[in-house]
Amino acid sequence: MTRIRHSSVETVAFGSVSAQKLASKLLLLVLLFAQALAFSSNGSSAGEELRPNILFAISDDQSYAHTSFAGSAFVNTPAFDRIAEEGVYFSHCIAGSPGCAPSRSALVTGRHHWQNEQSGQHASAWLKQYVPFVDEIRRNGYFVGRTGKGVGPFQYAHDGSDGLWREEDAAGPELSEIRYDDPEGEDPRPTTRLSPTDYFANFESFMGKRPAGAPFFFWYGGKEPHRRYEQGAWRRLGKKLADVEVPGFLPDNEIIRGDLLDYAVEIEWFDQHLMRMLRYLEEVGELDRTIVIVTSDNGMPFPRAKANGYDYGIRVPLAIRYPKAFPGGRIIDDPTSFVDFAPTILELTATKPREMLPMTGKSFASALRSNKSGSGVLDNEYAFSGRERHSASRYKNWGYPQRAIRSEKHLLIWNAKPDRWPAGAPQRIDPEQANSLLPLYGLDAAGKHVSEWAFTDIDASPSKSYLVEHYDDEEDGAFFWHAVGKRPEFELYDVEEDPYCLLNLAGDSDYAGLEAKLKKALFAELRETNDPRVVGADRDVFDSYLRYSPMREFPAPEELQR
């Protein structure tokens, strides 16, 4: 933004008051003309009210239920709670995907991940044409930086050797050099499994480099609560098994409860750094000039949550605070989509996008500025999500394509390839002995589960191992099959009555009208956004994209269990 100061313009001393008034009017016209030029050249207004700072905080793998504001008794999140209490809390925020890379792709481009080719797929290449909103606001005069996890995992051309790929992370330039594992520094982490990046110190360093008067955008990408955890860290921190609420899709025992408490330790670490950032901004007088957005990229890293289209995989926390313009103390219940973030942030920063591809999402800035709560505040009736490949978990690196439509009360999932295993194949080719299959379900000779051997779309964890090792139990075996068993093409859930998505209503005559309505709306969106799974000649194109992370080999489906 261009600023014109009166002191920088010389004026002629006229001999009469009327001449001086005329000169003042001429000067005012010059200033207004200069501001108009500034707006037309960079898409922003010279008004300071239209240029708030933005602190964007995004955790890695956190479901909507796991903040103390949402009522969790075993997770303590005072920083998130403050933003939610003093700002706007969105009770039905639906991530772009139940996996990190495609979800973050949707967030920064304003487009569903299936619209972004390989730049919407896990561990594939980020192509230059998928310009993120971060670039646009940076061009509009914002001082931009990030710490921790950005938009990934993607393969970027960091050395600039590939003219087709983006060179810099789509979340902006990284500032993560201040770490806890410095031999001369202190390490306050309760477990060394937590990221060694000192998120707050890097934010403070970023603020120290900020040009005077420039608005800032800072991406705080916590790497928590992504796996792996230190098993049993909760004991050292005085947490209690009795406080845990176990989701209904997991068995209720000490192993699962302890795993959930270790997950809580990681969420709280993310929240502690956010609190330090809020206190710093308050101390320097910037907090109330800063829009604070707090969310997560997808759900919890447990069986039947992350990498699944169910609520605990795609529904995430979201709170936004900006007391100068957003009336606080409100809860909005309408479904909110990740593709709406980019257009909203562009509007709030008065940025006119010049290089971004057309966005699917729509700004919800007017809802933030309103004083409305409850339902009917947002224009959209639905939010959409989906997934393709999560990790290397099937023959020829195939994914498990899903598309989901979420209303305030219902969820419909389309499993486009119901013949595939949703959590990954149950057997893997032995990497040390070609053409030899590892044991079924990844169980070794002692009956212990080796996570890398099977169902690798589920992160390694005590919870996963427990389910696999008890697959044939009379009681707990059902949880195993809920997590890994093949699914019908369509699933329909009343998430208000069934938050754990255990009772599939698809095909039930009592819900035939609702199922037809949601299918019609879902496929209309997929056709309108040119989803290759529905439109075009190559409906399996997503399976062809190269993966730049470690690979695993799996047998052809007909060779399993031989």
C-alpha positions as CSV (number, residue, x, y, z in Angstrom):
1,M,0.0,0.0,0.0
2,T,1.3,3.5,-0.9
3,R,1.1,6.1,1.8
4,I,1.3,9.9,1.0
5,R,2.3,12.2,3.8
6,H,1.5,15.9,3.9
7,S,5.0,16.7,5.0
8,S,6.5,15.2,1.9
9,V,4.6,17.5,-0.5
10,E,5.8,21.1,-0.9
11,T,3.0,23.8,-1.1
12,V,3.2,27.4,-2.5
13,A,2.5,30.2,0.0
14,F,-0.4,32.1,-1.5
15,G,-1.1,35.7,-0.4
16,S,-4.8,35.2,0.5
17,V,-6.9,32.9,2.6
18,S,-9.0,31.9,-0.4
19,A,-5.9,30.9,-2.4
20,Q,-4.7,28.8,0.6
21,K,-8.1,27.1,0.7
22,L,-7.8,26.4,-3.0
23,A,-4.3,25.0,-2.5
24,S,-5.6,22.7,0.3
25,K,-8.4,21.4,-1.9
26,L,-5.9,20.7,-4.7
27,L,-3.7,18.9,-2.3
28,L,-6.6,16.8,-1.0
29,L,-7.5,15.9,-4.6
30,V,-3.9,14.8,-5.2
31,L,-4.0,12.6,-2.1
32,L,-7.3,11.0,-3.0
33,F,-6.0,10.4,-6.5
34,A,-2.8,8.8,-5.1
35,Q,-4.9,6.5,-2.8
36,A,-7.1,5.5,-5.8
37,L,-4.0,4.6,-7.7
38,A,-2.7,2.6,-4.8
39,F,-6.0,0.7,-4.6
40,S,-6.0,-0.1,-8.3
41,S,-2.4,-1.1,-8.4
42,N,-2.3,-3.6,-5.5
43,G,-6.0,-4.2,-4.7
44,S,-6.0,-2.7,-1.3
45,S,-7.4,0.4,0.4
46,A,-5.2,2.9,2.1
47,G,-7.5,2.8,5.1
48,E,-5.7,1.2,8.1
49,E,-8.9,-0.5,9.2
50,L,-8.9,-2.7,6.2
51,R,-5.4,-4.0,6.9
52,P,-5.4,-6.1,10.0
53,N,-2.6,-8.4,11.0
54,I,-3.4,-12.1,10.8
55,L,-2.0,-14.9,13.0
56,F,-3.1,-18.2,11.5
57,A,-2.5,-21.2,13.8
58,I,-3.1,-24.7,12.5
59,S,-2.4,-27.9,14.4
60,D,-1.7,-31.2,12.8
61,D,-4.3,-33.9,13.3
62,Q,-6.8,-32.6,15.9
63,S,-10.5,-33.5,15.9
64,Y,-13.2,-31.0,16.7
65,A,-14.1,-32.4,20.1
66,H,-10.7,-32.0,21.6
67,T,-10.6,-28.5,23.1
68,S,-11.7,-27.6,26.5
69,F,-14.1,-25.1,24.9
70,A,-15.8,-28.0,23.2
71,G,-16.2,-29.7,26.5
72,S,-13.3,-32.1,26.6
73,A,-12.3,-33.0,30.1
74,F,-8.9,-34.4,29.3
75,V,-7.6,-31.7,27.0
76,N,-6.8,-28.2,28.3
77,T,-6.6,-25.5,25.7
78,P,-6.8,-22.0,27.3
79,A,-5.5,-20.2,24.3
80,F,-8.0,-21.7,21.9
81,D,-10.7,-21.2,24.5
82,R,-9.9,-17.5,24.7
83,I,-10.2,-17.0,21.0
84,A,-13.5,-19.0,20.9
85,E,-15.0,-17.1,23.9
86,E,-13.9,-13.6,22.7
87,G,-14.5,-14.3,19.0
88,V,-16.5,-16.5,16.8
89,Y,-16.6,-20.3,17.2
90,F,-17.6,-22.5,14.3
91,S,-19.0,-25.7,15.6
92,H,-19.1,-27.5,12.2
93,C,-15.9,-26.7,10.4
94,I,-15.2,-29.4,7.7
95,A,-11.6,-29.8,6.6
96,G,-10.8,-30.1,2.9
97,S,-9.7,-33.7,3.5
98,P,-9.1,-36.1,6.3
99,G,-5.4,-36.0,5.3
100,C,-3.0,-33.1,5.7
101,A,-1.6,-32.3,2.3
102,P,-4.9,-32.3,0.3
103,S,-6.6,-30.4,3.2
104,R,-4.0,-27.7,3.3
105,S,-4.0,-27.5,-0.5
106,A,-7.8,-26.7,-0.4
107,L,-7.2,-24.1,2.4
108,V,-4.6,-22.0,0.6
109,T,-6.0,-22.2,-2.9
110,G,-9.8,-21.9,-2.2
111,R,-10.3,-25.0,-4.4
112,H,-11.2,-28.6,-3.6
113,H,-8.2,-30.8,-3.6
114,W,-9.5,-32.7,-6.6
115,Q,-9.3,-29.5,-8.6
116,N,-5.6,-29.1,-8.0
117,E,-4.2,-32.2,-9.8
118,Q,-1.1,-33.5,-8.0
119,S,-0.9,-30.3,-6.0
120,G,-3.9,-31.5,-4.1
121,Q,-2.5,-35.0,-3.3
122,H,-0.4,-36.3,-0.5
123,A,3.4,-36.3,-1.1
124,S,3.1,-35.3,-4.7
125,A,4.4,-32.2,-6.6
126,W,3.3,-28.6,-6.1
127,L,2.9,-27.0,-9.5
128,K,3.5,-23.2,-10.0
129,Q,0.0,-22.5,-11.3
130,Y,-1.6,-23.3,-8.0
131,V,-0.9,-19.9,-6.4
132,P,-1.9,-19.7,-2.7
133,F,-3.6,-16.7,-1.1
134,V,-0.4,-16.2,0.9
135,D,1.4,-14.9,-2.3
136,E,-1.4,-12.5,-3.0
137,I,-1.5,-10.8,0.4
138,R,2.3,-10.7,0.4
139,R,2.2,-8.8,-2.9
140,N,-0.4,-6.5,-1.3
141,G,2.2,-5.3,1.3
142,Y,1.9,-7.9,4.0
143,F,5.0,-9.1,5.8
144,V,4.7,-12.9,5.6
145,G,6.4,-15.7,7.4
146,R,5.7,-19.1,9.0
147,T,7.1,-21.5,11.5
148,G,6.7,-25.3,11.8
149,K,4.7,-27.2,9.2
150,G,3.6,-25.4,6.1
151,V,1.6,-26.7,3.2
152,G,2.7,-30.3,2.9
153,P,3.9,-32.9,2.5
154,F,4.6,-31.8,-1.1
155,Q,7.6,-31.9,-3.3
156,Y,8.8,-28.4,-4.0
157,A,11.6,-27.5,-6.3
158,H,13.7,-26.1,-3.5
159,D,16.8,-25.7,-5.7
160,G,14.8,-23.9,-8.5
161,S,15.8,-26.5,-11.0
162,D,12.3,-27.4,-12.2
163,G,10.6,-24.6,-14.1
164,L,7.2,-26.2,-13.5
165,W,7.3,-26.7,-9.7
166,R,6.9,-24.1,-7.0
167,E,10.1,-23.4,-5.2
168,E,8.9,-22.1,-1.8
169,D,6.4,-23.7,0.5
170,A,2.9,-22.5,-0.2
171,A,2.6,-21.1,3.4
172,G,5.4,-18.7,2.8
173,P,9.0,-18.3,3.9
174,E,10.1,-20.4,6.9
175,L,11.4,-19.1,10.2
176,S,12.1,-22.2,12.2
177,E,15.8,-21.8,13.0
178,I,15.3,-21.4,16.8
179,R,15.2,-24.9,18.3
180,Y,15.1,-26.5,21.7
181,D,17.7,-29.1,20.7
182,D,20.4,-26.4,20.7
183,P,23.2,-27.9,22.9
184,E,23.4,-24.5,24.8
185,G,19.7,-23.9,25.2
186,E,17.1,-25.0,27.6
187,D,14.6,-27.7,26.7
188,P,11.2,-27.3,28.4
189,R,9.4,-29.9,26.4
190,P,7.7,-32.5,28.5
191,T,8.6,-35.1,25.9
192,T,11.3,-35.1,23.2
193,R,8.8,-36.5,20.8
194,L,7.4,-33.0,20.5
195,S,8.8,-30.9,17.7
196,P,12.2,-29.3,18.7
197,T,11.1,-26.0,16.9
198,D,10.5,-23.2,19.4
199,Y,7.4,-21.9,17.7
200,F,7.0,-18.8,19.8
201,A,10.7,-17.8,19.7
202,N,10.5,-17.9,15.9
203,F,7.3,-15.8,15.9
204,E,9.0,-13.3,18.1
205,S,12.0,-13.2,15.8
206,F,9.7,-12.7,12.8
207,M,8.0,-9.8,14.6
208,G,11.5,-8.3,15.2
209,K,12.2,-8.3,11.5
210,R,8.8,-6.8,10.5
211,P,9.1,-3.5,8.6
212,A,7.7,-0.5,10.5
213,G,4.0,-0.1,9.9
214,A,3.6,-3.2,7.7
215,P,0.7,-5.5,8.5
216,F,1.8,-9.1,9.0
217,F,0.5,-12.6,8.2
218,F,2.1,-15.3,10.2
219,W,1.4,-19.0,9.7
220,Y,2.0,-21.0,12.9
221,G,2.0,-24.6,11.8
222,G,2.3,-26.8,14.8
223,K,3.6,-30.4,14.1
224,E,1.5,-31.6,17.0
225,P,-0.5,-33.7,17.7
226,H,0.8,-35.7,14.7
227,R,2.3,-39.1,15.5
228,R,4.5,-40.4,16.9
229,Y,4.1,-39.9,20.7
230,E,6.1,-40.8,23.7
231,Q,4.0,-43.6,25.1
232,G,2.9,-42.9,28.7
233,A,4.0,-39.2,28.8
234,W,0.6,-38.5,30.4
235,R,1.7,-40.1,33.6
236,R,4.6,-37.7,34.1
237,L,2.2,-34.8,33.6
238,G,-0.3,-35.9,36.1
239,K,-3.1,-36.7,33.7
240,K,-5.9,-39.2,34.7
241,L,-7.3,-42.1,32.7
242,A,-10.7,-41.5,34.3
243,D,-11.0,-38.1,32.6
244,V,-10.9,-39.5,29.1
245,E,-14.0,-39.7,26.9
246,V,-13.3,-42.6,24.5
247,P,-15.0,-42.2,21.1
248,G,-17.5,-44.9,20.4
249,F,-15.5,-46.3,17.5
250,L,-12.7,-47.4,19.8
251,P,-12.7,-49.9,22.7
252,D,-12.7,-48.4,26.2
253,N,-9.6,-49.7,28.0
254,E,-6.4,-48.4,29.6
255,I,-4.3,-48.7,26.4
256,I,-6.8,-46.6,24.4
257,R,-7.3,-44.1,27.2
258,G,-3.5,-43.7,27.7
259,D,-3.0,-43.2,24.0
260,L,-5.7,-40.5,24.0
261,L,-3.9,-38.8,26.9
262,D,-0.6,-38.8,25.1
263,Y,-2.5,-37.1,22.2
264,A,-3.8,-34.5,24.6
265,V,-0.3,-33.7,25.8
266,E,0.6,-32.8,22.2
267,I,-2.5,-30.6,21.7
268,E,-1.7,-28.8,24.9
269,W,1.9,-28.1,23.7
270,F,0.5,-26.5,20.5
271,D,-1.9,-24.4,22.6
272,Q,0.9,-23.3,25.0
273,H,2.9,-21.7,22.2
274,L,-0.3,-20.1,20.9
275,M,-0.9,-18.6,24.3
276,R,2.7,-17.2,24.4
277,M,2.0,-15.6,21.0
278,L,-1.2,-14.0,22.2
279,R,0.4,-12.6,25.3
280,Y,3.3,-11.2,23.3
281,L,0.9,-9.5,20.9
282,E,-1.1,-8.1,23.9
283,E,2.1,-6.8,25.5
284,V,3.2,-4.9,22.3
285,G,-0.4,-3.6,21.7
286,E,-1.0,-5.6,18.6
287,L,-3.5,-8.3,19.7
288,D,-6.7,-6.3,19.1
289,R,-5.3,-5.3,15.7
290,T,-4.7,-8.9,14.7
291,I,-7.2,-11.4,13.3
292,V,-6.4,-14.7,15.1
293,I,-7.6,-17.9,13.3
294,V,-7.1,-21.2,15.0
295,T,-7.9,-24.6,13.4
296,S,-6.5,-28.0,12.5
297,D,-5.9,-29.7,9.1
298,N,-7.8,-32.9,9.8
299,G,-8.9,-35.2,12.5
300,M,-7.1,-37.3,15.2
301,P,-4.5,-39.9,14.2
302,F,-6.4,-42.9,15.4
303,P,-8.1,-45.8,13.7
304,R,-11.3,-44.7,11.9
305,A,-10.6,-41.0,12.3
306,K,-7.7,-39.5,10.3
307,A,-7.8,-40.6,6.6
308,N,-11.5,-41.4,6.9
309,G,-14.5,-39.3,5.8
310,Y,-16.2,-39.7,9.2
311,D,-16.7,-36.7,11.5
312,Y,-13.7,-37.5,13.6
313,G,-11.6,-37.4,10.4
314,I,-12.9,-34.2,8.7
315,R,-14.5,-32.1,11.5
316,V,-12.0,-29.8,13.1
317,P,-11.9,-27.0,15.6
318,L,-12.2,-23.4,14.3
319,A,-12.3,-20.1,16.2
320,I,-11.6,-16.6,14.9
321,R,-11.1,-13.4,17.0
322,Y,-10.9,-9.8,16.0
323,P,-12.7,-7.5,18.4
324,K,-12.4,-4.4,16.3
325,A,-14.8,-5.8,13.7
326,F,-16.1,-9.2,14.7
327,P,-18.7,-9.3,17.5
328,G,-17.5,-11.9,19.9
329,G,-19.2,-14.5,22.1
330,R,-20.9,-16.2,19.1
331,I,-21.2,-19.8,17.9
332,I,-22.1,-20.4,14.2
333,D,-23.5,-23.9,13.6
334,D,-23.6,-23.8,9.8
335,P,-21.1,-26.1,8.0
336,T,-18.0,-24.2,7.1
337,S,-15.6,-25.3,4.4
338,F,-11.8,-25.1,4.1
339,V,-12.2,-23.7,0.5
340,D,-13.8,-20.6,2.0
341,F,-10.7,-19.6,4.0
342,A,-8.8,-18.2,1.1
343,P,-11.5,-15.9,-0.3
344,T,-12.3,-14.8,3.3
345,I,-8.7,-13.8,4.1
346,L,-8.4,-12.0,0.8
347,E,-11.5,-10.0,1.5
348,L,-10.4,-9.2,5.1
349,T,-7.0,-8.0,3.8
350,A,-8.6,-6.0,1.0
351,T,-6.6,-8.0,-1.5
352,K,-7.6,-8.5,-5.1
353,P,-6.2,-11.8,-6.3
354,R,-4.2,-11.4,-9.6
355,E,-2.6,-14.8,-10.1
356,M,-4.7,-17.3,-8.3
357,L,-6.8,-19.7,-10.3
358,P,-10.6,-19.3,-9.9
359,M,-11.7,-20.2,-6.4
360,T,-14.6,-22.5,-5.6
361,G,-14.9,-21.2,-2.0
362,K,-16.8,-18.1,-1.0
363,S,-15.9,-15.5,1.6
364,F,-17.7,-15.7,5.0
365,A,-16.3,-12.3,6.1
366,S,-19.8,-10.8,6.3
367,A,-20.8,-13.5,8.8
368,L,-17.7,-12.6,10.9
369,R,-18.8,-9.0,10.9
370,S,-22.4,-9.7,11.8
371,N,-23.8,-10.3,15.2
372,K,-25.7,-13.5,14.3
373,S,-25.3,-16.9,15.9
374,G,-26.7,-20.4,15.4
375,S,-27.9,-21.7,12.1
376,G,-28.6,-19.8,8.9
377,V,-25.7,-17.3,9.3
378,L,-23.7,-18.6,6.3
379,D,-24.9,-18.8,2.8
380,N,-23.8,-22.4,2.2
381,E,-26.0,-25.3,3.3
382,Y,-23.2,-27.9,2.8
383,A,-19.5,-28.4,3.2
384,F,-17.5,-30.8,1.1
385,S,-14.5,-33.0,1.7
386,G,-12.7,-35.9,0.1
387,R,-9.6,-38.0,-0.1
388,E,-7.5,-40.0,-2.5
389,R,-4.1,-41.4,-1.6
390,H,-3.0,-41.0,2.0
391,S,0.2,-43.1,2.2
392,A,1.7,-45.9,0.2
393,S,-0.8,-48.5,1.3
394,R,-2.1,-50.5,-1.7
395,Y,-1.1,-52.2,-4.9
396,K,0.6,-49.7,-7.4
397,N,0.2,-46.9,-4.8
398,W,-3.6,-46.8,-5.3
399,G,-5.5,-44.6,-2.9
400,Y,-9.0,-44.9,-1.4
401,P,-11.1,-42.3,-3.2
402,Q,-13.9,-40.8,-1.0
403,R,-16.1,-37.7,-1.4
404,A,-18.2,-36.4,1.4
405,I,-21.0,-33.9,1.8
406,R,-21.8,-32.5,5.3
407,S,-24.9,-30.6,6.3
408,E,-25.4,-29.4,9.8
409,K,-27.0,-32.7,10.9
410,H,-26.1,-35.3,8.3
411,L,-23.1,-36.8,6.5
412,L,-23.1,-38.7,3.2
413,I,-19.9,-40.4,2.0
414,W,-19.3,-41.8,-1.5
415,N,-16.7,-44.6,-1.5
416,A,-15.8,-44.5,-5.2
417,K,-13.8,-47.8,-5.0
418,P,-15.6,-50.0,-2.4
419,D,-13.6,-53.0,-3.5
420,R,-10.4,-51.5,-2.0
421,W,-9.4,-51.8,1.7
422,P,-10.1,-48.3,3.3
423,A,-7.2,-48.5,5.8
424,G,-4.7,-50.0,3.3
425,A,-4.1,-53.6,2.2
426,P,-3.9,-56.2,5.0
427,Q,-0.6,-57.6,3.7
428,R,2.6,-56.2,2.3
429,I,5.4,-57.6,0.2
430,D,8.4,-58.3,2.4
431,P,11.0,-55.5,1.6
432,E,13.8,-57.9,2.4
433,Q,12.5,-60.9,0.4
434,A,11.0,-60.1,-3.0
435,N,7.7,-61.7,-3.9
436,S,7.3,-63.0,-0.4
437,L,4.2,-61.7,1.6
438,L,4.4,-60.7,5.2
439,P,1.9,-62.2,7.5
440,L,-1.8,-61.3,7.2
441,Y,-2.8,-58.2,9.2
442,G,0.9,-57.6,10.1
443,L,0.9,-60.0,13.0
444,D,4.3,-61.6,13.7
445,A,4.9,-65.1,15.0
446,A,4.2,-63.9,18.6
447,G,0.9,-62.4,17.6
448,K,2.2,-58.8,17.9
449,H,1.3,-56.2,15.3
450,V,4.0,-54.6,13.2
451,S,2.4,-51.4,12.0
452,E,4.5,-51.1,8.8
453,W,3.3,-54.5,7.6
454,A,-0.4,-53.8,7.1
455,F,-3.2,-51.1,7.1
456,T,-0.6,-48.4,6.7
457,D,-3.2,-45.6,6.1
458,I,-3.6,-45.8,9.9
459,D,-0.7,-44.2,11.8
460,A,1.3,-46.5,14.0
461,S,0.0,-46.3,17.5
462,P,-0.9,-48.4,20.6
463,S,-4.5,-48.0,19.6
464,K,-3.9,-49.5,16.1
465,S,-1.9,-52.4,17.5
466,Y,-4.5,-53.2,20.1
467,L,-7.3,-53.4,17.4
468,V,-5.2,-55.6,15.1
469,E,-4.1,-57.9,17.9
470,H,-7.7,-58.4,19.0
471,Y,-9.3,-58.7,15.6
472,D,-11.0,-62.0,16.5
473,D,-12.1,-61.0,20.0
474,E,-15.8,-61.5,20.7
475,E,-16.2,-58.0,22.0
476,D,-13.3,-55.9,20.6
477,G,-13.2,-57.5,17.2
478,A,-16.0,-55.3,16.0
479,F,-13.8,-52.2,16.5
480,F,-11.2,-53.7,14.2
481,W,-13.6,-54.3,11.4
482,H,-15.1,-50.9,11.8
483,A,-11.6,-49.5,11.2
484,V,-10.3,-51.6,8.4
485,G,-13.2,-53.6,6.8
486,K,-14.4,-52.9,3.3
487,R,-17.3,-50.5,3.1
488,P,-20.4,-50.0,0.8
489,E,-20.3,-47.5,-1.9
490,F,-22.5,-45.1,0.0
491,E,-22.7,-44.3,3.7
492,L,-25.2,-42.0,5.4
493,Y,-25.1,-40.8,9.0
494,D,-27.2,-38.7,11.3
495,V,-24.3,-37.1,13.0
496,E,-26.4,-35.3,15.5
497,E,-27.7,-38.6,16.9
498,D,-24.7,-40.7,15.9
499,P,-21.5,-38.6,16.2
500,Y,-19.2,-41.6,15.9
501,C,-20.8,-42.6,12.5
502,L,-21.5,-46.2,13.4
503,L,-25.1,-46.7,12.1
504,N,-25.1,-46.5,8.3
505,L,-28.6,-45.3,7.1
506,A,-27.9,-45.6,3.4
507,G,-30.5,-47.8,1.8
508,D,-32.9,-47.4,4.7
509,S,-36.3,-46.6,3.2
510,D,-37.0,-44.1,6.0
511,Y,-34.1,-42.0,4.8
512,A,-34.5,-42.5,1.0
513,G,-35.5,-38.9,0.4
514,L,-32.6,-37.5,2.4
515,E,-30.1,-39.8,0.8
516,A,-31.4,-38.8,-2.7
517,K,-31.1,-35.1,-1.8
518,L,-27.6,-35.4,-0.5
519,K,-26.4,-37.5,-3.5
520,K,-27.9,-35.0,-5.9
521,A,-26.1,-32.1,-4.1
522,L,-22.8,-34.0,-3.9
523,F,-22.6,-35.0,-7.5
524,A,-23.7,-31.6,-8.7
525,E,-20.7,-30.1,-6.8
526,L,-18.4,-32.7,-8.2
527,R,-19.5,-32.1,-11.7
528,E,-19.4,-28.3,-11.3
529,T,-15.8,-28.5,-10.0
530,N,-14.8,-31.0,-12.7
531,D,-13.8,-33.8,-10.4
532,P,-12.0,-36.4,-12.6
533,R,-13.7,-39.1,-10.6
534,V,-17.0,-38.0,-12.1
535,V,-16.1,-35.9,-15.2
536,G,-13.5,-36.7,-17.9
537,A,-11.9,-39.6,-19.6
538,D,-9.4,-40.6,-16.9
539,R,-11.2,-41.3,-13.7
540,D,-8.2,-42.9,-12.1
541,V,-5.7,-40.1,-12.8
542,F,-5.1,-39.6,-9.1
543,D,-3.6,-43.0,-8.8
544,S,-1.0,-42.2,-11.4
545,Y,0.6,-39.2,-9.7
546,L,4.1,-39.8,-8.5
547,R,4.7,-40.0,-4.8
548,Y,7.9,-38.5,-3.5
549,S,7.8,-39.9,0.0
550,P,9.0,-43.5,0.9
551,M,7.2,-46.3,-0.9
552,R,5.9,-49.7,0.1
553,E,5.1,-52.6,-2.2
554,F,1.9,-54.5,-2.0
555,P,0.6,-57.5,-4.0
556,A,-2.2,-57.3,-6.5
557,P,-5.6,-57.6,-4.6
558,E,-6.2,-61.1,-5.9
559,E,-2.9,-62.3,-4.4
560,L,-3.7,-61.3,-0.8
561,Q,-4.1,-63.9,1.9
562,R,-2.4,-66.6,-0.2
